[in-house]
Amino acid sequence: MAKAKTAYVCTECGAEHSKWQGQCTECGAWNTLSEIVVEPARAAGATARRGGYAGAADAPKVTRLAAVAALAEQRHATGIGELDRVLGGGLVAGSVVLIGGDPGIGKSTLLLQMLGTLGASLRGLYVTGEESLAQVASRGQRLGLGLDGLDALAETSIERILAEAGANRPDVLIVDSIQTIWTELLTAAPGSVSQVRESAARLVRFAKESGTSVFLVGHVTKEGGIAGPRVLEHMVDAVLYFEGEAGSRFRILRAFKNRFGAVNELGVFAMSEKGLREVPNPSAIFLSAHAQPTPGSAVMVTREGTRPLLVEVQALVDASALPNPRRVALGLEQNRLAMLLAVLHRHGGAAVYDQDVFVNVVGGIRVQETAADLPVLLAVLSSFRDRALPDKLVAFGEVGLSGEIRPVPNGEERLREAATHGFTRAIVPKANAPKKSRIGELDVVGVDRLDEALAAARDA
């Protein structure tokens, strides 16, 4: 076979070079040249023999979108409800999903369980590049899966993987992991940027042409992002991340990108001896069972994707012996916490500039929306004054710099979720308050300003 045509591209400025060199002559960056395939020799030869484009019959044609709009994607349930929720309703034929997470968090376990539940309806192929087939079979037995319907392949060459997949025609293809796959078209080592990018591109092309659903397992860096080029996340249809606190048995599967569903959708699992188990009521694991009301604790209703969740926010305020008091936020943005403390001083009358402030979201969940502003301030003030908030109190709302309480999306749905879990009083933005002041047993108090919210919490 003729040698493929390759080039070296700078990852900083995009300049192309004919050979590798330590420094890019365009931008001056060092060690940024990555080998890429310009055009595979086989494809180039076929194009030349056909006289330009690879056959007039294969040429794409202009199509009206109205003719294809009615062809909605066909979804197939995986049998794991939390995974179906994160995927947007199930597997889509021809989709490519990238799953990342820390080592040992459960990525391979979840995908092997999915193949086990799909065995009776869809044919799957598990390609392992890191483990032997004996290790995969041992894990399947430990999870209690029937191994008769599970096919596996221990291979790292993308050419041989695609050849086996083309011969077996699986409905679902799992590649664990993409960093171990290499192509003979490139001379770079497996795991390098060029190998990961080219191997992923070949798998994406195979998925779109054959209609096979492909899952790629990706390593993560020490910063928590998926290792390899950022373009890898742009090539796939969905990017899922596994999250979990060290020592905790709970795992959170979050969608950061999904072309077939909502982003930031959340799936909650619990790790057990039999693998990952779904958590049907995740709000229960994020709420601590206090024997009595505790200072520094507040409950909020956050929204992840399409699901409202009840989450406990804890705060600890203590006198600081440092010139610059500490501001520590776990599960929240630290800069926003500093801003909220300034608002609390100016418009709430509580000065914590000489206090260490620690804020934690229970359960290891990361709250990325502004609805957490009001409950964070209530928890901080409760700890600062050593006075517990009333039992069965829930709050949510965005706090502005001038002390106003701004509304958040889907307020009524959040209130119904709180009422379902037995809460009796809610402090919310006035724009989110329903026309009736009660939803079931839940008494709703709408407020416009921060001082009104603090007074409502004190008088509750």
N, C-alpha and C positions, 0 to 999 in steps of 0.2 A: 504494500500500500504506500502511495506517495506521502511524503511528509506534509503535515498540515501547515498552512501559512499562519504564522504567529507574529505578534508584535508585543511591545512593552509600553504600557500606559501609566502615566503618573497619576496616583490616586489623589494628589493635591490639586493639580491644575488641569489634568486631562490630556497633557501633551503626549504624543505618540512617538516612540523611538524604535528603531529597527533592531537594536540589540540592548542587552541589559548593561547598566552602568550604575555606579553608586549614587551619583547626584543627577538630578533632573536639570538639564541645561536651560530650561525655560523659566522655572520658578526658583531653582537653587535648593530645593528640598532634598534631603538625603534619605536613601533607602525607601523610596516611595514607588519605584517602578514595579509593576505587576504584569506578569505574562498573560496574554489573552489570545484566544483563537480568532483571527480575522475572518477566515472562511475555511472550513474543513476541506481538505484536498478532495475527498470523495464527492462532496456537494459541488465543489467548483468544477470538477471534471464533468459531472452530469450536466451542469448548466451549460458548459461549453459545447458539449455534444448536441444539446438540444437547440443551440443557437440563440442564447439569450436567457429568457425566462424558462423555468423548469416545466415547460409544457403548457400550451394554451388551455388545455382542459383543466389544469390545476390553478390557473390564474384566478385571484379573487375578483368578484364582480360586485358592482354597486347594488345594494339592496335597500329597499325602503324599510325603516324600522317598524312601521305598522304591520309588516308581514311577519316579523319575528317577535313582536311584543307579546303576542298571545302565548308564546311557547315559554311558559314559566318553568323555572328549574325544578326538576324532579328531586324530591328529598326522600331519604331513607333513614328511618330511626335507627340509632346505634344500639338501643336497648339500655343505654345509660342516660337517664333523664337530664342530669346536670350537664353532661357533655353536649347533649342535643340543644340545651338552652344556650350554651355559649356559642355553638356553631350556627345558631339562628334557626333551629328547627330540625336539624339532622344533616346527613351527608348529602352533598351535591355532586352529581357525576361530573368528572373532569376537574374537580377543585383540587387545589394544592394548599395544604395547611402546614404551617411551621409552628412547632411547639418547643418552647425554651423553658429553662428552669435550672436551679442549682442541682449539682450531682446528688443522686439518691432521693430526690424529692418525690418521684413516682411517675415520671414521664413514660418510661418503658412499661411499667406496671399497668398504667391506664390504657395504653394502646394495645397491649396484649389482652387485657380484659375485654376491650372493645371487639377485637377479632374473635374472642371466644363467644361473645353474645351474637355476633354477626354470622357465625359459622353456618347456621342453618339456612340463612337467606342470601348472604353475599359471600362470594369466595374471596379470601384474603391471602396475602403473601407478606410474611415478615422477613425483611432483609436486615441482618445484623452485621455490622462491621466492627463491633467492639467485643462481642461475646461469641462463644462457641455455641453450636446447636445444642450441646448437652446442657449448658447453662440456661438457655431459653426454655428447653423442655423441663428442667428442674423448676424454674419459676412458674411455668404453667401448671405443673402438678401441685405446687405449693398454693397456688391461687384456686385450685379445685376446678380447673378448666378441662373440658374434654379435648384431648390432643388429637383425636382422630380427624377432625376437620380443620386442623391448623397446619398450614404449609410454611416452611421457613427456609431461608437461604443464607449461608454465611459467605459473603462476598463483598469486596470493596471496589472492584472495577465497574465503572458505570456502563461500559460496553457489554460486559457479561450480564450485569443486572438487567439491562433493557432487553437483552436477547432472551433471558429466562422469562421475564415478564411478558414479552411478546409471544412466547410459546405457550405459557400457562394462562394468559389472559385473565388476571385477577380483577375483581371489582374494586378491591382496596389494596393499596401497596403502601407498606410502612418501611421507611429507611431510617435506621438507627445506627449511627447518626450521620448527618450530611458532612461533618468534618472529617470522617474517615474515608469518604468516597473520592476516587481519583479517576482521571481519564488519561488514556495513553496519548492523546493529542498534545498534552502539555508535559513539560519536563519538570515542573515545580513539584515539590513534595506534597503529599496529601495533607489537607488542613490549611494550605495556603489560600490566600485570597483568590487567586486565579483558579485553583482547582475547585474550591467551593462554588464559585460563581458559575463556572462552566458546567459542573455536574448538576447543579440545581437547574440551570437553563435546559439541560437535556431532559431532566425529569419533568419539568413544566411542559415542555413540548410533547413528551409522551402522554402526559395526563390529558392535554387538550385534544390530541389526535385520537386517543383510544377511549376516552370517557372514563378512565380509571381515577378514583379518588386517591390522592397521594398525601401521605403524612410524612413530614420531615422532622426529625428530632435534631435540635441545635444545641451546641454547647453555649454556655454563657461566660462572659468575662467577669473579672472581679468587681466591676461596677454594676453587674446585673444585666447588661445588654447581651443580645445574641452575638456570639463571636463570628468574625468574618465580615464581609462587606455589607454596608448598609443597603446596597442595592438588592441583597437577598430578600429583605422584607418587602421591597417594592415588587418583586417578581411573583410572590405567592398571593393567594387570594385571602388568606386569613393568618394572623399571627396571634398565638395564644401563649400566655406566660403562666407557669406554675409558681405560686408564692406560698410561703409558710414560715412561721417562726421556728427557730432552732429549738428542738425539744418538744414542740407541739405536734400532736397527731393530726391536726386539721390542716387541710390543703385548700388553697383557693386557686381556681383556674379562671383567668381573666382574658378577655378578648381585647387586644389593642388595635387590631385591624380586622375587618370582616366585610368582604364585598357582598355577602349574602345575608347579613344580619346586623344587629346593633353592636356598636363598639362599647367597650367597658362593661359588657355583659359579664356576669359573675356566676361561677359554679363552685359549690362548696362540697368537699369530700373529707372523710375521716379515714386515716390509715389504720388498718387492722391487720391481723395475722393472715386474713384471706384477701388482702389487697385493699384497694380503695373502695370505700362505701359511701353512697350518697347521703347527704344531710338534707332531709326534706324541709326542715324548719331552721334555716341558718340563723335567724334572729335569736334563737335560744342560746346559741354558743357564744354570741357576742354580748350577752347580758350576764353580769355576775349576780349570783344569788346571795345578796347581803341579808343577814339576819335582821338588821335594822338599818335605817337610813344612815349613810356614811358621808361625812364632809368631803368635798372634792369630787363627787360623782354626779354626772348628769347623763341623761339618755336622750339621744337624737334619732331622727329618722332620716337616713341617707338613701340615696337612690343609685343603684348600680345597674346600668342598662335599662331593662324594663322591670326590675325588681326593687321594691322598697325594703329596706333592712333597718331593724332597730339595733343601734350600736351604742355601747356605753363609752363615754369620754371621761377619763379620770385626770385630775389635776392635783399637783402638790406644790404649794407655795411655802417657802421657808426662808428665814432671814439669811442673807448672804454675807460671807466673810471676805468676799472678793471685791476688788475695785469695780469690776464689770460683772454684774450678776449674770448667772447662766440662764439661757433660754433653750430648753431642749424639747423638741416635738417629735414624737414617734407616731407615724401614721398621718401626720399633717405637715403642711409646709411651714418651715421654721420662720421664714420672713413674714408670713401672714400672722403668725402668732405674735411677733414683735409689734406689728401694726395694731392688732386687736388690743394688746395691753396698753398701747398709747391711747386708743379710743376709750378704754375702760377708765383710764386716769382722767382724761379730759371731760368725758360726758357721763361717767358713772361714779366719780368721786372716790375711786379706790386707787391709791398710789402704790404700785408694786415695783418702782424703779430700784429699790434697794433689796429686792427679794429674788431668790432663785425660783424660777417657774419651770416645772416639768409637766408636760401634757402627753398623755398616752391614749391611743384608741385600742380598746380591749379586743383581743382575738387576732391581732396582727393585720387587720384590714387597713388599707390606705384610703382615706377619705380625700377626694380630690375636688369636691364641690364646695361652694361657699355656704351651703346650708348649715355647715358645722360651726359657723361663727358664733351664733347666739348660745348654743349649749357649751361651747368652749369657755366663753366669758362667764356663764353661770357656774361652771365647775371651778374656774379659777377663783371667783369671788367667794364661793362656798368654802374652798380650802383656806383662802386668806382670812376669812372671818371665823373659821372653824365652826361653821353652822351648816348642817346638812339640808339639802333641798327636800321638799316634801316627797313622800313616797308616791309612786305611780304618776310622776310628772314627766312629761316629754316636751321637747322644744326643738325648733329648727328655724332658721332665718339668716339672711345675710346682713351683716352690720357694715354700714357705710362710715366714712371718715368723719362725717358731721353728726354721727350718733343715730342716724335713721335706721330703721329695720326694713330691709327690702324683701320683696317676695321672691320665692324660688319656684321652679316648675313643679307641676303635679302635686300641689299642696293637699288637695282633697284625698288623693290616693294615699299619701303618707299618713293622713289622719285616720283613714279607715284601717290601715295596717296597725297603728297604735291602739285603736279601739279593739281590734281583734285580739291583741295580747293583754287586754285587761287594764290599760292605762285610763285614768279617770280625769286627768287635767292636761291641757296642752297650751303652751305659749308659742304663738306663731305670728308672722307678719299679718297686719290687718287685711292686706290684699289677699292673703291665703285663707282667711277665716271664712267658713261657709255662712250662708244667709241665716241658717239656724245655728244657735250657739252650742248645740250639742250634736254629737254623732254617736248614737247609742248611749253608752254610759260616759262618754268622753266629753268633758266640759272644755270648750275651746275659748281661749282669750286672745283676741287680736290686739297687737300693739304697733305703734308707729315709731316710738323712740326707745333708746336703750334704757333710759331711766324708768319708763313705763314697764319694760320687761323685768327689770330688777325689782320693782315694786310689786309686780304680779307674782313673782317667785317668792318674795318675802311674805306676802299676805296669803299665799295659797295654803 
